[in-house]
Amino acid sequence: MTQDSFQHKPLSEKDLNTIIEQAKEFFRNEIAPSHVRNTKKLKRLKEFNLNPFLDKYKASFLTGNDDPLSIAKALIYPRVLGTSINTTFGNKLQKFCSTVLGNFASTTSGIDIEFIDKLDGRRKYCQVKAGPNTINKDDVETIKNHFASVKNLARTNNLNIGFNDLVVGVLYGTPEELSSHYKKINEEYPVIIGQEFWHRLTGIENFYQRLTDAIGDVATEFDSSKLIEEVIEALAKEIEETLKSENQNVKKTDEGK
């Protein structure tokens, strides 16, 4: 590990384009196929934890009625557009770091990447996290312990590493969205998120927008609107059969009284 003296020079356009293309390839090869596979699984009711108190309410809130098709939509949309894709991205975070941010890879234990901060010229030792709500209470101590080890190593080797040089970099989101766990870390070590993270990494203020726009382009290669429609229809059919069976059981019970 060395602390660099460095002019605040942004990455070259070639390096910026490399990051963008690698990010697009990552989403094309890793995220989108998993997203499609996970979406196909949602044809079966067993994939959901049903809540009889809320499912019909959510369906009516979404579409104005609680027929099987509406219930299916209310179940599938949050999974396809929220839980499923966020989980997939979080699970593949290390691969994102090794492929998209591979040029910044760190050999320091407990540190994901090292880079020259393009705003203050200091070398940053960074743990990378996916989003503003992707760590839990236990992660707070783990992160602090990793940083404490780096500080001890720096003292042993007489290296100039300040508190502000040990950072958590969050790939997407805004400071206002950071969870209380991140805020706890931020009391000791800077947490840089979204636009600021990518600005400090590349030296380009709008690079975050460029990167997210490019990743959005990949989604057009995987237009799954027909797939989602098929999944909703299949799930609605099973919901209809389930509700019909439940109603028949209730009717039999009432007749037996």
Legacy VTK file of the C-alpha trace (Angstrom):
# vtk DataFile Version 3.0
C-alpha trace
ASCII
DATASET POLYDATA
POINTS 257 float
0.000 0.000 0.000
1.285 3.452 -0.844
-0.176 6.903 -0.399
0.046 8.757 -3.707
0.624 12.381 -4.442
-1.520 12.912 -7.498
-2.902 15.724 -9.610
-6.704 15.711 -9.797
-6.776 14.287 -13.292
-9.972 12.528 -14.410
-9.884 9.166 -16.120
-9.432 9.242 -19.871
-12.437 8.869 -22.139
-11.061 5.473 -23.114
-11.007 4.318 -19.480
-14.494 5.722 -18.897
-15.848 3.884 -21.916
-14.183 0.683 -20.722
-16.050 0.909 -17.400
-19.323 1.567 -19.236
-18.862 -1.330 -21.657
-17.840 -3.721 -18.874
-20.884 -2.671 -16.840
-23.132 -3.303 -19.837
-21.560 -6.731 -20.371
-22.017 -7.530 -16.678
-25.729 -6.737 -16.827
-26.083 -8.468 -20.188
-24.382 -11.692 -19.034
-25.052 -11.824 -15.296
-28.083 -9.792 -14.261
-30.555 -10.015 -17.151
-30.446 -13.837 -17.590
-30.929 -14.355 -13.840
-33.770 -11.824 -13.859
-35.507 -13.716 -16.663
-35.051 -17.094 -14.914
-36.399 -15.753 -11.628
-39.370 -14.172 -13.398
-40.330 -17.485 -15.024
-40.482 -19.118 -11.572
-43.292 -16.790 -10.533
-45.933 -18.720 -12.475
-46.557 -20.812 -9.370
-48.400 -19.594 -6.298
-45.988 -21.492 -4.027
-43.322 -18.885 -4.857
-45.208 -16.310 -2.792
-45.943 -15.895 0.881
-49.602 -15.023 0.609
-51.210 -12.586 2.992
-55.008 -12.980 2.898
-55.402 -9.690 4.752
-53.482 -7.675 2.175
-53.380 -9.443 -1.198
-56.899 -8.480 -2.282
-56.404 -5.002 -0.834
-53.190 -4.518 -2.844
-54.914 -5.800 -5.986
-57.775 -3.328 -5.586
-55.356 -0.533 -4.781
-53.420 -1.312 -7.977
-56.212 -1.973 -10.481
-59.523 -1.095 -8.860
-60.671 -4.699 -8.428
-59.549 -7.915 -6.735
-60.082 -10.498 -9.463
-57.378 -13.207 -9.922
-55.598 -11.233 -12.652
-55.323 -8.179 -10.425
-54.074 -10.250 -7.502
-51.447 -11.812 -9.777
-50.257 -8.366 -10.893
-50.068 -7.136 -7.299
-47.919 -10.154 -6.392
-45.654 -10.208 -9.432
-44.809 -6.547 -10.074
-43.027 -5.982 -6.718
-41.051 -9.206 -7.114
-40.018 -8.652 -10.722
-39.191 -4.958 -10.383
-37.993 -4.929 -6.772
-37.000 -7.871 -4.627
-35.814 -10.204 -7.384
-33.531 -7.855 -9.291
-32.113 -6.191 -6.162
-31.261 -9.568 -4.638
-29.608 -10.729 -7.851
-27.465 -7.599 -8.057
-26.481 -7.830 -4.394
-25.497 -11.486 -4.743
-23.263 -10.684 -7.715
-21.621 -7.600 -6.213
-18.187 -9.204 -5.881
-18.295 -10.188 -9.531
-19.203 -6.612 -10.425
-16.141 -5.418 -8.535
-13.811 -7.943 -10.150
-15.060 -7.287 -13.695
-16.252 -3.680 -13.919
-13.884 -2.284 -11.251
-11.110 -4.798 -11.804
-8.540 -2.100 -12.615
-8.991 -0.749 -9.077
-8.710 -4.133 -7.326
-7.016 -4.053 -3.929
-4.569 -6.567 -2.477
-5.248 -5.258 1.026
-7.271 -7.669 3.156
-10.836 -6.484 3.735
-10.631 -3.829 1.005
-12.431 -4.231 -2.330
-10.855 -1.471 -4.401
-8.215 1.253 -4.114
-8.336 4.422 -6.169
-6.989 7.942 -6.320
-9.807 10.257 -5.262
-10.176 12.688 -8.140
-11.480 15.407 -5.818
-8.803 15.426 -3.097
-5.968 13.479 -4.754
-5.725 10.976 -1.891
-5.580 7.202 -2.249
-8.831 5.699 -0.951
-9.185 2.204 0.495
-12.760 1.301 -0.273
-15.265 -1.348 0.647
-17.917 -1.494 -2.067
-21.603 -2.023 -1.308
-24.519 -2.239 -3.710
-27.180 0.163 -2.463
-28.361 2.371 0.412
-30.182 -0.458 2.224
-27.944 -3.450 1.564
-26.127 -3.901 4.861
-27.384 -5.060 8.254
-26.399 -4.352 11.848
-23.697 -7.031 11.914
-22.081 -5.607 8.770
-21.360 -2.360 10.606
-18.879 -3.964 12.993
-17.384 -6.116 10.240
-16.656 -3.051 8.114
-15.197 -1.129 11.055
-12.981 -4.094 11.966
-11.633 -4.295 8.420
-10.795 -0.604 8.476
-9.166 -0.928 11.919
-6.900 -3.653 10.509
-5.884 -1.394 7.633
-5.056 1.408 10.082
-2.912 -0.972 12.154
-1.118 -2.131 9.014
-0.537 1.468 8.005
0.997 2.286 11.396
3.220 -0.785 11.212
4.461 0.234 7.767
4.595 3.959 8.577
2.049 4.830 5.886
0.059 8.045 5.713
-3.543 6.814 5.776
-6.095 9.131 7.375
-9.640 8.391 8.561
-11.019 9.987 5.404
-8.975 7.607 3.251
-10.937 4.565 4.488
-14.322 4.756 2.798
-17.434 2.771 2.004
-18.483 3.237 -1.612
-22.148 2.614 -2.415
-22.782 2.060 -6.107
-26.237 3.614 -6.345
-28.601 5.828 -4.382
-28.464 9.208 -2.655
-27.199 10.314 0.785
-30.798 10.829 1.925
-31.562 7.158 1.236
-28.737 5.746 3.367
-29.939 3.392 6.091
-29.193 3.916 9.771
-26.462 1.247 9.522
-24.555 3.279 6.955
-25.064 6.420 9.014
-23.471 4.613 11.958
-20.397 3.868 9.848
-20.375 7.437 8.537
-19.794 8.680 12.091
-16.240 7.296 11.806
-15.589 6.614 8.131
-16.975 8.425 5.074
-19.769 6.714 3.171
-19.862 7.972 -0.409
-22.855 7.011 -2.501
-24.119 7.176 -6.052
-23.060 10.257 -7.993
-20.399 11.277 -5.467
-18.808 7.813 -5.467
-18.506 7.685 -9.256
-17.372 11.336 -9.383
-14.536 10.664 -6.947
-13.604 7.441 -8.755
-13.555 8.867 -12.284
-13.281 12.645 -11.948
-16.386 13.102 -14.112
-19.315 14.705 -12.285
-22.046 13.236 -14.495
-20.476 9.793 -14.957
-23.093 8.186 -12.685
-25.814 9.368 -15.083
-23.845 8.168 -18.097
-23.335 4.767 -16.514
-26.947 4.239 -15.440
-28.202 5.389 -18.849
-25.912 2.855 -20.537
-27.095 0.053 -18.264
-30.683 1.065 -19.013
-29.936 0.540 -22.696
-29.132 -3.112 -21.971
-32.687 -3.621 -20.716
-34.007 -2.915 -24.214
-32.205 -6.058 -25.370
-34.267 -8.050 -22.874
-37.790 -6.742 -23.418
-39.659 -9.117 -21.141
-43.072 -7.477 -21.323
-44.546 -10.551 -23.064
-42.882 -12.878 -20.555
-44.317 -10.916 -17.617
-47.747 -11.009 -19.254
-47.511 -14.803 -19.634
-46.368 -15.223 -16.028
-49.215 -13.046 -14.727
-51.790 -15.021 -16.733
-50.421 -18.369 -15.519
-50.415 -17.210 -11.896
-53.905 -15.719 -12.233
-55.187 -19.087 -13.469
-53.776 -20.853 -10.410
-55.171 -18.158 -8.104
-58.595 -18.568 -9.724
-58.492 -22.356 -9.205
-57.351 -21.909 -5.609
-60.095 -19.410 -4.809
-62.688 -21.654 -6.470
-61.523 -24.609 -4.361
-61.616 -22.517 -1.165
-65.147 -21.295 -1.955
-66.328 -24.857 -2.560
-64.890 -25.948 0.783
-66.617 -23.072 2.540
-69.914 -23.958 0.824
-69.617 -27.617 1.912
-68.881 -26.521 5.470
-71.919 -24.225 5.504
-74.167 -26.987 4.079
-72.975 -29.382 6.765
-74.028 -27.133 9.586
LINES 1 258
257 0 1 2 3 4 5 6 7 8 9 10 11 12 13 14 15 16 17 18 19 20 21 22 23 24 25 26 27 28 29 30 31 32 33 34 35 36 37 38 39 40 41 42 43 44 45 46 47 48 49 50 51 52 53 54 55 56 57 58 59 60 61 62 63 64 65 66 67 68 69 70 71 72 73 74 75 76 77 78 79 80 81 82 83 84 85 86 87 88 89 90 91 92 93 94 95 96 97 98 99 100 101 102 103 104 105 106 107 108 109 110 111 112 113 114 115 116 117 118 119 120 121 122 123 124 125 126 127 128 129 130 131 132 133 134 135 136 137 138 139 140 141 142 143 144 145 146 147 148 149 150 151 152 153 154 155 156 157 158 159 160 161 162 163 164 165 166 167 168 169 170 171 172 173 174 175 176 177 178 179 180 181 182 183 184 185 186 187 188 189 190 191 192 193 194 195 196 197 198 199 200 201 202 203 204 205 206 207 208 209 210 211 212 213 214 215 216 217 218 219 220 221 222 223 224 225 226 227 228 229 230 231 232 233 234 235 236 237 238 239 240 241 242 243 244 245 246 247 248 249 250 251 252 253 254 255 256
